Amino acid sequence: MTAAFPDLIDYASACGRLLAHSVRCVSEPCPVAQATARILAADIRSPMALPSFDHAAMDGYALRARDTLAAGSEHPVQGSQAAGDVAVASTGAAWEIMTGAQLPDGLDAVVAVERTELLEALADGSPARIRLSDPLIAGQNVRYAGTDVEQGAVVLRAGTCIGPAQVMLLAALGIASVDVVRRPRAAIICTGKELQADASLALQSGHIHGSNGPYLAAALEAAGVQVLSCETVDDTAVTYASALRQAVDAGAELIISTGAVSMGRYDFVPDTLRQLGAEILFHRVAMRPGKPLLAASLPSGPLVLALPGTPMAVAAGLRFFVTPVVRAMSGQEPEPLSHAVLDTPQRPTPGLRHFLRATFHQDESGSLHASVLKLQQPFRILPFAHADGWVVLPENAGDCAAGSIVRIASLHAHASSALLSARPTDTHEEGSP
């Protein structure tokens, strides 16, 4: 609870309760070719060295240079070695060699072809004798086995999100399948008889197009969550309870609902959850937007996050409550904190954590700056679509003058801007930011 708002729970305490009830999903095997955006369930140790053999870094000639070979020295050429050729033994003479080809046994340096003079060639054009233009030392232009990855080394840690770079590494190591965390399963329930779910139909009088459901489905899918259903129900406890039961029966581990969670006559969600035997973890958080947010644990196990129905309350609830839960269920560490220089002074309400839509830019020195957008009303969607991310002002922030250092977060967990990593930090906070 906060001193200024004794009836509200503070953000850090709310997140702590949520994470204490979050259960990591089990692991499952996954072909590397299908593993993009999946989360590793266990550390990956390299089954081999990379490179797996000593090879040439460029086209030229391989020689033995244990003692430096002098410029002007002449060397007979014994044969030619191309990438993919089997290993050969050398008598100590030079070998013509191509980039990536395995060094013949006993040779330890490569001279670039343009740094040699061809003195003699065979009838088929193959080199027979060369002269060095420069001195050559052992190890020159050679890529040694294991210089990238040592056999047995941990190359990827559990909790890593697999992207194209990780696929490249796994493929190079000959790893065809990895254990990943099963994607968390979620269901979405949007309440409100005014919501029209089918955007292809003309709006009826008093209705609005439902946007929270499509937004949540898109954001969850992009964050690696399997969305089992996205249902719109009217303003009655009966239909809401039925949707909850259907979500549980479908195997949802996380149920996210929107609307009917405040204290009005049609706000039936808290009582309905209690009637279903749910443990209310908290209700009403010291934050803006999204103060009426509720979290509960159903007897059958799933977590329920009941968000207010206003669009920006939904966006903030998804980003700052659902995202930490999804990361915990996926076996990931809390997000690292990022900071920026505030360009627009703020006077937040004491005792509330503020989540403000903002744009980011870097100045000439590389410092990251944040500008809070002027239109912060929670019903406004257009500024959100134009924002780069969030400025997060904690409950005790006080007046924030231009030039203050503030916490920032990407717009969505899966869409971290390159700007946010321009000045990375290595600190974490439970439920951060």
N, C-alpha and C positions, 0 to 999 in steps of 0.2 A: 504494500500500500504506500501511497505518497502522502506527505504532510499536507500538501495543498488540496489533494483530492482523496480523503481517507476512505472513500467507498470504492476506489478504483485500485486495481493491481498494477504495479509498474511493469514495464516491458520485460526487463531481465528476469523478474520472478515468473512472469507468465511463460516466457520461453523455457525457463528451467523446468516448470511443471510439464510442459508439452514434451520436452525431450526426455524426461524421466519416463514417460509413457510410450515413447517411440521404440519400436522393435525392429531390429535390422532384418531385412529380407534374406532368405536363404540364397545360396549360390547355385549356379547351373552352368554346364559347359556351353560354350558358344564358339562357332567357327570364327576365326579372325576376320574372314571376309565379311562377316555380318556383325562385327563387334563395335563398329563406329558408334560413339555416344554411349556405350555401355560402361559400367563401372567395374573395375577389377575387384574380385573378391579376395584375392591372395597375391602375395608378392610373386613376381616372375624372376626366376634365376636363369641365367643364360646357359643353355645346354652346350654351347660351343664358344670358341674364341672368334672374335670378329675384328679384322679379317681372320680367316681361318688358315692362311698361309702367307708367307712373305711374297710380296709382288711389286711389280714396277709401277711407279707413279706416273710414268710418261713413256712415250715411244722413244726408243734409243737402243743402247747396248748395255748388257749386264756384264760386269767384270768383277774380278777379285781385287779389292783395294784395301787389304788389311794394312799395308804400308801405302801411303799416299802415292797415287800414280801421277807422274809428272806430265805437264803439258808437253806435247810433242811426242810422247811415247806412242809406239806402234803396237798393234795387237791383231793377231789372226782371229777370224770369226769362225767359230766351230759349227754353228747352226742357228736356227730361228725358233723362237718360242712365242706363240700367240696366246691370247686369253682363251682359257678352256683346254689348252694342251695339258697332257699329263706331265708330272714331274720328270725331269731329266737330270742326268749327272754331267758335270763339266770336267774337262781335263785342266781347267784353269784359263782356257782361252775365252775370248769374248763371245757373247751370244746376242744376235739381234733379238730384241724383245719389244713387245707391244704393251700398251697401257693395260694394267690389270692382270698380265700374265705372271705365272708363278716363276720365281727366280730359280734357275738351275742350281742344283746342289753345289755348294762351295763358292758361289758368287755372292757378293754383298753390296754392290753399288750399281747405279744405273747412270749413264751419261746420256743427256738428251741428244737426239740424232743431229740436231742443228749445231751442236758443239763438237762435232767430229768432222773429219775429212775422209771421204772414201778413197782409198788408195788402189784397191783391186776388187774386181767383181767377177763372179762366175759367169758362164755362158748364159744362164737363165736370168741374170741380173742380180742374183743374191750377193750380198756383200761378202768379201773374202778377207779383206784386211782394212783396218781403219787407223787413223791417227787422232789423238785427243787434242782439242784446242785449248783446254783448261786443265788444271789439276783436278783429280777426282779422289774423294775420301770415302771411307767405308760408311755405309748407311745413306749415302746421298741418293735422293729420289727413290727411296725404298719405303714401302708401307709394310711395317712388320706385323706379324700375326699377333692379335690380342691388343693392339694399340688403341682400338676403339672400345672393345668390350672383352674383358677377361672371362674365361670359362668359369661358371659358377657364380659370377657377380650378380647382385640384385640390380636389374635394369629398370623395373617398374614396380612401384609400391601399390599395395592394396589401397583402394580408394581413388586410384587414378582414373580419370575419364578418358577413354580411348578415343583418340582422334587420328587423322591421317598420318601424323608423324609417328605415333605409337604403332600404327599398322605397318608402316615401313620398317620399323625396328623389329617387330615380331616376325615379319616375313623374312627379313634378312637373317634372322636366327633360326629359321626353319620351324617356327612354332605355328602349328595349324589351328590349334584350339586353345582357348583360355577359359578359366572359371570366372564368371561375372556374377554380380549381384542381380538376382531377379528384379525386374522392374516393379516398383511399388504399384499397387492396384488402387485406383481411386474412382469414386462416383461423385457426380455433381448434381445437386438439387437446387433449382431456382424457384423461389416462391413468389407468388403475386398473380392475381387474376388479371392484372393489366398487361402482363407480359405476353407478347405474341412471338412464339418460337419460330414460326415459318416466315422467313423474310421475303418469300416470293408472293405472299398474299398482301393485299391492300390492308392498311391499318383500319381497324374498327374504331369507332368513337371511344375516346378515353383509354385506348391501348397504346403501348409503346413497343418498339422492336426490342426483343430480349438481346442484350449485349454481354451480360455477365457470363452466361453459359458458354457462348463461343470463345470469349476471352479466356476463361479458366481452362477450357479444353485445349486451346492452342498453347497456352503457357505451360500447362502440365505435360502435354505431349513433348514439347520442346525441352522440358527439363528431365525427360527420361521416365515419365510416369505413364503407365498404361491406364487410359481412361476407359472404364467399363461402360459408363452410361452418362448421359447429360439430359436430365429430365426437368421439365417445367411443370409445377403444380400450382393449384389455386391457394387462396388464403385460408385453408382449413387445416386443423391439426390432423384430421383423419387422412387426408391425402399425403401430408408430410410424413406421418408415421408409416404409411404404406410404402412410400418411396424409400424410407430408411430401411425397412425390412427387405425390400427387393435388393437394395445395395449390399446388405449383409449377405443375403442368400447368393448373390453373384460373386462373392469373395472379395469385396472391397475391404482394404485395410485402412483407408483414409476416405472419409466422406466430407465433402465441402458443400455447404449450403449457403444461399444468399437470401437476405431479407428475413423479416418477421422475428428479429432477435432483440429488439429494443424493449421498450416498456409500454407500448401502446396497446389498444384493445385487440388489434389483430396480430400482435407479436406473440405467437403461440409456441415458438421453438423451445424456449427454456422449459416450460411446463411439460411439453410433449416428451422431451428427452428424459426428464425426471420420471414421468409415468412409464417410460420404457426401461427404467432401472439404470439409467446412465449416471456415472459419477461426473458431476460438474467440476471441472478442474479450475476454471475461473470464468467470470462473466463481467465484462466491462473493464477495459484497459485504459490506463492513463496515456492516451495517444490521440493524435489528430492527423489524418482522418481515421475513422473506424472505431471509435470509443466503445460501442456496444458489443464488440466481438466476444464470442463465447467459445470455449473449448470443453469437450466432454469425452469420456471413454465409455463406450457401450459394453454391457456385460459380456457380449460375444467377442470383444476384443478391439473392433475398429475405433480409431480416433475420429471424432466429429469436430470440425471447425466450422462454426456458424458465423458467417460474415454479415455485416450490414449490407443492405442492397444497393447503396449508392456506389456508382462506378469506381471512384477513387478509394473508397473504403475497401472495396473488393480488391483493387490493385495492391493497396498497401498490405492488406491481410495476406494475400497470396505471396507477395515478395518477402515480407518480414516475419511471417508465422508459418505458412505452408512450406516455404523453401527450406528453413532449418530442419523441419521434420523430414522432408524428402531426403535431404543430405544425410541425416542420421539413419534413416531406413536404408539408404544406399551404401552405408559404411564410409561416408566421406567426412573429413574434418570440417569444423566450422569455417566459414569464409574468412579469409584474411581481411583486416581492416584497410580501407583506402581513405586518403585525405586529400583535400584541395583547399585552395585559397578562396575565401568567400568574396565575391565582388559586389553582392547586393546585401546591405545591412538588414538584419532581422531582429524582431522583438517578439520572440515566442512566449506563449503563455506559460508562466512558471508551473512546474509540476506535470506538464504533458510532454511526451516525446513527439516531436513533429517530423513527419515524413513529407518532404517538399519536392515537387517536380522541378528539375533544373536542367540547364544545358551546361556543357563542359567545353573548355578550350585550353590549349597550351600556349603560354607566352614564349617569347624568343629565348628565354633562359631554360625552357623545358618545364617550368612549374605549371601545375595543373590548376585551373581556376573553375569555379562554379558560380553560375548566375541563376538564382531562383526565379522561376517564371512568375509573372505578375498575377495571373489568374489561377488561384489555388483552390477555388471552391470545389467541393468533392463531386459535384454533378458534372463538371466539365471534362469531356473526353478529348477534345481537340488538343489542348496543351500537352496532355499525356502522350498523344501520338507524335508530338514534335519534340518531346523531351529526350535528353541523353541518359538521364538517370535521376537519382534521388539525393537530396541533401538530408542528412539525419541529424537533428538537433536533440540531444538528450534532455531529460526532465529538468536538469539543473543548468542548462546552457546559459541562461541569462541573456542580456542583450548582446547580439553578435554584430560587431562593427565590420565594415568592409576591411578586408585584410586578415580577418580571423581565419584560423585553420579549422575546418569542419570535416566531419565524416561524410563520405559519399558512398553510394552503392550503384551498381549498374541497374538499368531499367528492369531487366529480368535476370534471373540467376544464370541462364544459359547464354546471355548476350553481353558478357563483360566487354566493354569497350577497350580498345587498345590504349585509350587515354588513361583508363583506370590502372593499367599496369605500367604506366610510364614512370611512376614513382612508387613502386610496390613497398609494402611494409610486411613484416613477418610476425605481427602480433595478431591475436585472435581474441574474441570475446564470445562467451556462450550466447548462442542465438544471434551473433553479430550479423549486420551492424545494429 
